């Protein structure tokens, strides 16, 4: 029982560390996007096609970041469930879903 609680605390700590690092990465991404947007506004000589490509690239990066966060959250939830129900119960449940 004590091992299970320690494991849950370790997982909680790891998730908190991930969330903190992820938040820092998102802030850096937002600041970079703002800097690029400001540069594009001040550079009228950049063609519209290039502006569109940069905008699409920025949107793809944001979507990728959101998808990564969702996947990490889902996997942390699965890990917590696996610890609380036991590995053998979890693998049996996963096999029946397929």
C-alpha distances in whole Angstrom, upper triangle without the diagonal:
4,5,5,7,9,10,11,13,14,16,17,19,20,21,23,25,26,27,29,31,31,33,35,36,37,39,41,42,43,45,47,48,49,51,52,54,56,57,58,60,62,63,65,66,63,64,62,61,59,58,56,55,53,52,50,49,47,46,44,42,41,40,38,36,35,35,32,30,30,29,26,25,25,23,20,20,19,17,15,15,14,11,10,12,12,14,16,17,18,20,22,22,24,26,27,28,31
4,5,5,6,9,10,11,12,14,15,17,18,20,21,23,24,26,27,29,30,32,33,35,36,38,39,40,42,44,45,46,48,50,51,52,54,56,57,58,60,61,64,65,62,63,61,60,58,57,56,54,52,51,50,48,46,45,44,42,40,40,38,36,35,34,32,30,30,29,26,25,25,23,20,20,20,17,15,17,16,12,12,15,14,16,19,19,20,22,24,25,26,28,30,30,33
4,5,5,6,9,10,10,12,14,15,16,18,20,21,22,24,26,27,28,30,32,33,34,36,38,39,40,42,43,44,46,48,49,50,52,54,55,57,58,59,62,63,60,61,59,58,56,55,54,52,50,49,48,46,44,43,42,39,38,38,36,34,33,32,30,28,28,26,24,23,23,21,18,19,18,15,13,15,14,10,11,13,12,14,16,17,18,20,22,23,24,26,28,28,30
4,5,5,6,9,10,11,12,14,15,16,18,20,21,22,24,26,27,28,30,31,32,34,36,37,38,41,42,43,45,46,47,49,51,52,53,55,57,58,60,61,58,59,57,56,54,53,51,50,48,47,45,44,42,41,39,37,36,35,33,31,31,30,27,26,25,24,21,20,20,18,15,15,15,12,10,11,11,7,7,10,9,12,15,15,15,18,20,20,21,23,25,25,28
4,5,5,6,9,10,10,12,14,15,16,18,20,21,22,24,25,27,29,30,31,33,35,36,37,39,40,42,43,45,46,47,49,51,52,54,55,57,59,60,57,58,57,55,53,52,51,49,47,46,45,43,41,40,39,37,36,35,33,31,30,30,27,25,25,24,21,20,20,19,16,16,16,13,11,13,13,9,9,13,13,15,18,18,18,21,23,22,23,26,28,28,30
4,5,5,6,9,10,10,12,14,15,16,18,20,21,23,24,26,27,29,30,32,33,34,36,38,39,40,42,44,45,46,48,49,51,52,54,55,58,59,56,57,56,54,52,51,50,48,46,45,44,42,40,40,39,36,35,35,33,30,30,29,27,25,25,24,21,20,21,19,16,17,17,14,12,15,14,10,12,15,14,16,19,20,19,22,24,24,25,27,29,29,31
4,5,5,6,9,10,11,12,14,15,16,18,20,21,22,24,26,27,28,30,32,32,34,36,37,38,40,42,43,44,46,48,49,51,52,53,56,57,54,55,53,52,50,48,47,46,44,43,42,40,38,37,36,33,32,32,30,28,27,26,24,22,22,21,18,17,18,15,12,14,14,10,9,12,11,7,10,13,12,13,16,17,16,18,21,21,21,24,26,26,28
4,5,5,6,9,10,10,12,14,15,16,18,20,21,22,24,25,26,28,30,31,32,35,36,37,39,40,42,43,45,46,47,49,51,52,54,56,52,53,52,50,48,47,46,44,42,41,40,38,36,36,34,32,31,30,28,26,25,25,22,20,20,19,16,15,16,14,11,11,12,9,7,10,10,7,8,12,12,14,17,17,16,19,21,20,21,24,25,25,27
4,5,5,6,9,10,10,12,14,15,16,18,20,21,23,24,25,27,29,30,31,33,35,36,37,39,40,42,43,45,46,48,50,51,53,55,52,53,51,50,48,47,46,44,42,41,40,38,36,36,34,32,31,30,29,26,25,26,23,21,21,21,17,16,18,16,12,14,15,12,10,13,14,11,12,16,16,17,21,21,19,22,25,24,24,27,29,28,30
4,5,5,6,9,10,10,12,14,15,16,18,20,21,22,24,26,27,28,30,32,33,34,36,38,39,40,42,43,45,46,48,49,52,53,50,51,50,48,46,45,44,42,40,39,39,36,35,34,33,30,29,29,27,24,24,24,21,19,20,19,16,15,17,15,12,14,15,11,10,14,14,11,13,17,16,17,20,21,19,21,24,24,24,27,29,28,30
4,5,5,6,9,10,10,12,14,15,16,18,20,21,22,24,26,26,28,30,31,32,34,36,37,38,40,42,43,44,46,47,50,51,48,49,47,46,44,42,41,40,38,37,36,34,32,31,30,27,26,26,24,22,21,21,18,16,17,16,12,12,13,11,8,10,11,8,7,11,11,9,12,15,15,15,19,19,17,19,22,21,21,24,26,25,26
4,5,5,6,9,10,10,12,14,15,16,18,20,21,23,24,25,27,29,30,31,33,35,36,37,39,40,42,43,45,46,49,50,47,48,47,45,43,42,41,40,37,36,35,33,31,31,30,27,26,26,24,21,21,21,18,16,17,16,13,12,14,13,9,10,13,10,9,12,14,12,13,16,17,18,22,21,19,22,25,23,23,26,28,27,28
4,5,5,6,9,10,11,12,14,15,17,18,20,21,23,24,26,27,29,30,32,33,35,36,38,39,41,42,44,45,48,49,46,47,46,45,43,41,41,39,37,36,35,33,31,31,30,27,26,26,24,21,21,22,19,17,18,18,14,14,16,15,11,14,16,13,12,16,17,15,16,20,20,20,24,24,22,24,27,26,26,29,31,30,31
4,5,5,6,9,10,11,12,14,15,16,18,20,21,22,24,26,27,28,30,32,33,34,36,37,39,40,42,43,46,47,44,45,44,42,40,39,38,36,34,34,33,30,29,28,27,24,23,24,21,19,19,19,16,14,16,15,11,12,14,12,9,12,14,11,12,15,16,14,17,20,19,19,23,23,21,23,26,25,24,27,29,28,29
4,5,5,6,9,10,10,12,14,15,16,18,20,21,22,24,25,26,28,30,31,32,34,36,37,38,40,42,44,45,42,43,42,40,38,37,36,34,32,31,30,28,26,26,25,22,21,21,19,16,16,16,14,11,13,13,9,8,11,10,7,10,12,11,10,14,15,14,16,19,20,20,23,23,20,22,25,24,23,26,28,26,27
4,5,5,6,9,10,10,12,14,15,17,19,20,21,23,24,26,27,29,30,31,33,35,36,37,39,41,43,45,42,43,42,41,39,37,36,35,32,31,31,29,27,26,26,23,21,22,21,17,17,18,16,13,15,15,12,11,14,14,11,13,16,14,13,17,18,17,19,22,23,23,27,26,24,26,29,27,26,30,31,29,31
4,5,5,6,8,10,11,12,14,16,17,18,20,21,23,24,26,27,29,30,32,33,35,36,38,39,42,43,40,42,41,40,37,36,35,34,31,31,30,28,26,26,25,22,21,22,20,17,17,18,15,13,16,16,12,13,16,15,12,15,18,16,16,19,20,19,21,24,24,24,28,28,25,27,30,29,28,31,33,31,32
4,5,5,6,8,10,10,12,14,15,16,18,20,21,22,24,26,27,28,30,31,33,34,36,37,40,41,38,39,38,37,34,33,32,31,28,28,27,25,23,23,22,19,18,18,16,13,14,15,12,10,12,12,9,10,13,12,10,14,16,14,15,18,19,19,21,23,24,23,27,27,24,25,29,27,25,29,31,29,29
4,6,5,6,9,10,10,12,14,15,16,18,20,21,22,24,25,27,28,30,31,33,35,36,38,40,37,38,37,36,34,32,31,30,27,26,26,24,22,21,21,18,16,17,16,12,12,14,12,9,11,13,10,9,13,13,11,14,16,16,16,19,20,20,22,24,25,25,29,28,25,27,30,28,26,30,31,29,30
4,5,5,6,9,10,11,13,14,15,17,19,20,21,23,25,26,27,29,30,32,33,35,38,39,36,38,37,36,34,32,32,30,28,27,27,25,22,22,22,19,17,19,18,14,15,17,14,12,15,16,13,13,17,17,15,17,20,19,19,22,24,23,24,27,28,28,32,31,28,30,33,32,30,33,35,33,34
4,5,5,6,9,10,11,12,14,16,17,18,20,21,23,24,26,27,29,30,32,33,36,37,34,36,35,34,31,30,30,28,25,25,25,22,20,21,20,17,16,18,16,13,14,16,13,11,15,16,13,14,17,17,15,18,21,19,20,23,24,24,26,29,29,28,32,32,29,30,33,32,30,33,35,33,34
4,5,5,6,9,10,10,12,14,15,16,18,20,21,22,24,26,27,29,30,31,34,35,32,33,32,31,29,27,27,25,23,22,22,20,17,17,17,14,12,14,13,9,10,12,10,8,12,13,10,12,15,15,14,17,19,19,20,23,24,24,26,28,29,28,31,31,28,29,32,30,28,32,33,31,31
4,5,5,6,9,10,11,12,14,15,17,18,20,21,23,24,26,27,29,30,33,34,32,33,32,31,29,27,27,26,23,22,22,20,17,18,18,15,13,15,14,11,11,14,12,10,13,15,13,13,17,18,16,19,22,21,22,24,26,26,27,30,31,31,34,34,30,32,35,33,31,34,36,33,34
4,5,5,6,9,10,11,12,14,15,17,18,20,21,23,24,26,27,29,32,33,30,32,31,31,28,26,27,25,22,22,22,20,17,18,19,15,14,17,16,12,14,17,15,13,16,18,16,17,20,20,19,22,24,24,24,27,29,28,30,33,33,33,36,36,33,34,38,36,34,37,39,36,37
4,5,5,6,9,10,11,12,14,15,16,18,20,21,22,24,26,27,30,31,28,29,29,28,25,24,24,22,19,19,19,17,14,15,15,12,11,14,13,9,12,14,12,11,15,16,15,16,19,20,19,22,24,24,25,27,28,29,31,33,33,33,36,36,32,33,37,35,32,36,37,35,35
4,5,5,6,9,10,10,12,14,15,16,18,20,21,22,24,26,28,29,27,28,27,26,24,22,22,21,18,17,17,15,12,13,14,10,9,11,11,8,10,13,12,10,14,16,15,16,19,20,19,21,24,24,25,27,29,29,31,33,34,33,37,36,33,34,37,35,32,35,37,34,34
4,5,5,6,9,10,11,12,14,15,17,18,20,21,23,24,27,29,26,28,27,27,24,22,23,22,19,18,19,17,14,15,16,13,11,15,15,12,13,16,15,14,17,19,18,19,22,23,22,24,27,27,28,30,32,32,34,36,37,36,40,39,36,37,40,38,36,39,41,38,38
4,5,5,6,9,10,10,12,14,15,16,18,20,21,22,25,27,24,26,26,25,22,21,22,20,17,17,18,16,13,15,16,12,12,15,15,12,14,17,16,15,19,20,19,21,24,24,24,26,29,29,29,32,33,34,35,38,38,38,41,41,37,38,41,40,37,40,42,39,39
4,6,5,6,9,10,11,12,14,15,16,18,20,21,24,25,22,24,23,22,20,18,18,17,14,13,14,12,9,11,12,9,8,12,12,9,12,15,14,14,17,19,18,20,23,23,23,26,28,28,29,32,33,34,35,38,38,37,40,40,36,37,40,38,36,39,40,37,37
4,5,5,6,9,10,10,12,14,15,16,18,20,22,24,22,23,22,22,20,17,18,17,14,13,15,13,10,11,13,11,9,13,14,11,13,16,16,16,18,21,20,21,24,25,25,27,29,30,31,33,35,35,37,39,40,39,42,42,38,39,42,40,37,40,42,39,39
4,5,5,6,9,10,11,12,14,15,17,18,21,23,21,23,22,23,20,18,19,19,15,14,17,15,12,14,16,13,12,16,17,15,16,20,19,19,22,24,23,24,27,28,28,30,33,33,33,36,38,38,39,42,43,42,45,45,41,42,45,43,41,44,45,42,42
4,5,5,6,9,10,11,12,14,15,16,19,21,18,20,20,20,17,15,17,16,12,12,15,12,10,13,14,11,12,15,16,14,17,19,19,19,22,24,23,25,28,29,29,31,33,33,34,37,38,39,41,43,43,42,45,45,42,42,45,43,41,43,45,42,42
4,5,5,6,9,10,11,12,14,15,18,19,16,18,17,18,15,12,14,13,10,9,12,10,7,10,12,10,10,13,15,13,15,18,19,19,21,23,23,25,27,28,29,31,33,34,35,37,38,39,41,43,44,43,46,45,41,42,45,43,40,43,44,41,41
4,5,5,6,9,10,11,12,14,17,19,17,19,18,19,17,14,15,16,12,11,14,14,10,13,15,14,13,17,18,17,18,21,22,21,24,26,26,27,30,31,31,33,35,36,37,39,41,42,43,45,46,45,48,48,44,45,48,46,43,46,47,44,44
4,5,5,6,9,10,11,12,15,17,15,18,18,19,16,14,16,16,12,13,16,14,12,15,17,15,15,19,20,19,21,24,23,24,26,28,28,29,32,33,33,35,38,38,39,41,43,44,45,47,48,47,50,50,46,47,50,48,45,48,50,46,46
4,5,5,6,9,10,10,13,15,12,15,14,15,12,10,12,12,9,9,13,12,10,13,15,14,14,18,19,18,20,23,23,24,26,28,28,30,32,33,34,36,38,38,40,42,43,44,46,48,48,47,50,50,46,47,49,47,45,47,49,45,45
4,5,5,6,9,10,12,14,12,14,13,15,12,9,11,12,9,9,12,12,10,12,15,15,15,18,19,19,20,23,24,24,27,29,29,30,33,34,35,36,39,39,40,43,44,45,47,48,49,48,51,51,47,48,50,48,45,48,49,46,45
4,5,5,6,9,11,14,13,15,15,17,15,12,15,16,13,12,16,16,14,16,19,18,18,21,23,22,24,26,27,27,30,32,32,33,36,37,37,39,41,42,43,45,47,48,49,51,52,51,54,54,50,51,53,51,49,51,53,49,49
4,5,5,6,9,11,10,13,14,16,13,11,14,15,12,12,16,16,14,17,19,18,19,22,23,23,25,28,28,29,31,33,33,34,37,38,39,41,43,43,44,47,48,49,51,53,53,52,55,55,51,52,54,52,50,52,54,50,50
4,5,5,7,9,7,10,10,12,10,7,11,12,9,10,14,14,13,16,18,18,18,21,23,23,25,27,28,29,31,33,33,35,37,38,39,41,43,44,45,47,48,49,51,53,54,52,55,55,51,51,54,52,49,51,53,49,49
4,6,7,10,9,12,11,14,13,10,13,15,13,12,16,17,15,18,20,20,20,23,25,25,26,29,30,30,33,35,35,36,39,40,41,42,45,46,47,49,50,51,53,55,56,54,57,57,53,54,56,54,51,54,55,51,51
4,6,9,10,13,13,16,14,12,16,17,15,15,19,19,18,21,23,23,23,26,28,27,29,32,33,33,35,37,38,39,41,43,43,45,47,48,49,51,53,54,55,57,58,57,60,59,56,56,59,57,54,56,58,54,54
4,5,6,9,11,14,12,10,14,15,13,15,18,18,18,20,23,23,24,26,28,28,30,32,33,34,36,38,38,40,42,43,44,46,48,49,50,52,53,54,56,58,59,57,60,60,56,56,59,57,54,56,58,54,54
4,6,8,9,12,11,10,13,15,14,15,19,19,19,21,24,24,25,28,29,30,31,33,35,36,37,39,40,41,44,45,46,48,50,51,52,54,55,56,58,60,61,59,62,61,58,58,60,58,55,57,59,55,55
4,6,9,12,10,10,14,15,15,16,19,20,20,22,24,25,26,28,30,30,32,34,35,37,39,40,41,43,45,46,47,49,50,51,53,55,56,57,59,61,61,60,62,62,58,58,61,59,56,58,59,56,55
4,7,8,7,7,10,11,11,13,15,16,17,19,21,21,23,25,26,27,29,31,32,33,35,36,38,39,41,42,43,45,47,48,50,51,53,54,56,57,58,56,59,58,55,55,57,55,52,54,56,52,51
4,5,5,6,9,10,11,13,14,16,17,19,20,21,23,25,26,27,29,31,32,34,35,36,38,40,41,42,44,46,47,48,50,52,53,54,56,57,58,56,59,58,54,54,57,55,51,53,55,51,50
4,5,5,6,9,10,10,12,14,15,16,18,20,21,22,24,26,27,28,30,32,33,34,36,38,39,41,42,44,45,46,48,49,51,53,54,55,56,54,57,56,52,52,55,52,49,51,52,49,48
4,5,5,6,9,10,11,12,14,15,16,18,20,21,22,24,26,27,28,30,32,33,35,36,37,39,41,42,43,45,47,48,49,51,53,54,54,52,55,54,50,50,52,50,47,49,50,46,45
4,5,5,6,9,10,10,12,14,15,16,18,20,21,23,24,26,27,29,30,31,33,35,36,37,39,41,42,43,45,47,48,49,51,52,53,51,53,53,49,49,52,50,46,48,50,46,45
4,5,5,6,9,10,11,12,14,15,17,18,20,21,23,24,26,27,29,30,32,33,35,36,38,39,41,42,44,45,47,48,50,51,52,50,53,52,48,49,51,49,46,48,49,45,45
4,5,5,6,9,10,11,12,14,15,16,18,20,21,22,24,26,27,28,30,32,33,35,36,38,39,40,42,43,45,47,48,49,50,48,51,50,46,46,49,46,43,45,46,43,42
4,5,5,6,9,10,10,12,14,15,16,18,20,21,22,24,26,27,28,30,31,33,35,36,37,39,41,42,43,45,47,48,48,46,49,48,44,44,47,45,41,43,45,41,40
4,5,5,6,9,10,11,12,14,15,17,19,20,21,23,25,26,27,29,30,32,33,35,36,37,39,41,42,43,45,47,47,45,48,48,44,44,46,44,41,43,45,41,40
4,5,5,6,9,10,11,12,14,15,17,18,20,21,23,24,26,27,29,30,32,33,35,36,38,39,41,42,44,45,46,45,47,46,43,43,45,43,40,42,43,40,39
4,5,5,6,9,10,10,12,14,15,16,18,20,21,22,24,26,27,28,30,32,33,34,36,37,39,41,42,43,44,42,45,44,40,40,43,40,37,39,40,37,36
4,5,5,6,9,10,10,12,14,15,16,18,20,21,22,24,26,27,29,30,32,33,35,36,37,39,41,42,42,41,43,43,39,39,41,39,36,38,40,36,35
4,5,5,6,9,10,11,13,14,15,17,19,20,21,23,25,26,27,29,30,32,33,35,36,38,39,41,41,40,43,42,38,39,41,39,36,39,40,36,36
4,5,5,6,9,10,11,12,14,15,17,18,20,21,23,24,26,27,29,30,32,33,35,36,38,39,40,39,41,40,36,37,39,37,34,36,37,34,33
4,5,5,6,9,10,10,12,14,15,16,18,20,21,22,24,26,27,28,30,31,33,35,36,37,38,36,39,38,34,34,37,35,31,34,35,32,31
4,5,5,6,9,10,10,12,14,15,16,18,20,21,22,24,26,27,29,30,31,33,35,36,37,35,38,37,33,34,36,34,31,34,35,32,31
4,5,5,6,9,10,11,12,14,15,17,18,20,21,23,24,26,27,29,30,32,33,35,36,34,37,36,33,33,36,33,31,33,35,31,31
4,5,5,6,9,10,11,12,14,15,17,18,20,21,23,24,26,27,28,30,32,33,34,32,35,34,30,31,33,31,28,30,32,28,28
4,5,5,6,9,10,10,12,14,15,16,18,20,21,22,24,26,27,29,30,31,32,30,33,32,29,29,31,29,26,29,30,27,27
4,5,5,6,9,10,11,12,14,15,17,18,20,21,23,24,26,27,29,30,31,30,32,32,28,29,32,30,27,29,31,28,28
4,5,5,6,9,10,11,12,14,15,17,18,20,21,23,24,26,27,29,30,29,31,30,27,28,30,28,25,28,29,26,26
4,5,5,6,9,10,11,12,14,15,17,18,20,21,22,24,26,27,28,26,29,28,24,25,27,25,22,25,26,23,23
4,5,5,6,9,10,11,12,14,15,16,18,20,21,23,24,26,26,25,27,27,23,24,27,25,22,25,26,23,23
4,5,5,6,9,10,10,12,14,15,16,18,20,21,23,24,25,24,27,26,23,24,27,24,22,25,27,24,24
4,5,5,6,9,10,11,12,14,15,17,18,20,21,22,24,23,25,24,21,22,24,22,19,23,24,20,21
4,5,5,6,9,10,11,12,14,15,16,18,20,21,22,20,23,22,18,19,22,20,17,20,21,19,19
4,5,5,6,9,10,10,12,14,15,16,18,20,20,19,22,22,18,19,22,20,18,21,23,20,21
4,5,5,6,9,10,11,12,14,15,17,18,19,19,22,21,17,19,22,20,18,21,23,20,21
4,6,5,6,9,10,11,12,14,15,16,18,17,19,18,15,16,19,16,14,18,19,16,17
4,5,5,6,9,10,10,12,14,15,16,14,17,17,13,14,17,15,13,17,18,16,17
4,5,5,6,9,10,11,12,14,15,14,18,17,14,16,19,17,16,19,21,19,20
4,5,5,6,9,10,11,12,14,14,17,15,12,15,17,15,14,18,19,17,19
4,5,5,6,9,10,10,11,11,13,12,9,11,14,12,10,14,16,14,16
4,5,5,6,9,10,10,9,13,13,10,12,15,14,13,16,18,17,18
4,5,5,6,9,10,11,14,13,11,14,16,15,14,18,19,18,21
4,5,5,6,8,9,12,10,8,11,13,11,12,15,16,15,18
4,6,5,5,5,9,8,6,8,11,10,11,14,15,15,17
4,6,5,7,10,10,9,12,14,14,14,17,19,19,21
4,6,9,11,10,9,13,14,14,15,18,19,19,22
4,7,8,6,7,10,11,10,12,15,16,16,19
4,6,6,6,9,10,11,12,15,16,17,19
4,6,5,6,9,10,11,12,14,16,17
4,5,5,6,9,10,11,13,15,16
4,6,5,6,9,10,11,13,15
4,5,5,6,9,10,11,13
4,5,5,6,9,10,11
4,5,5,6,9,10
4,5,5,6,9
4,5,5,7
4,5,6
4,6
4
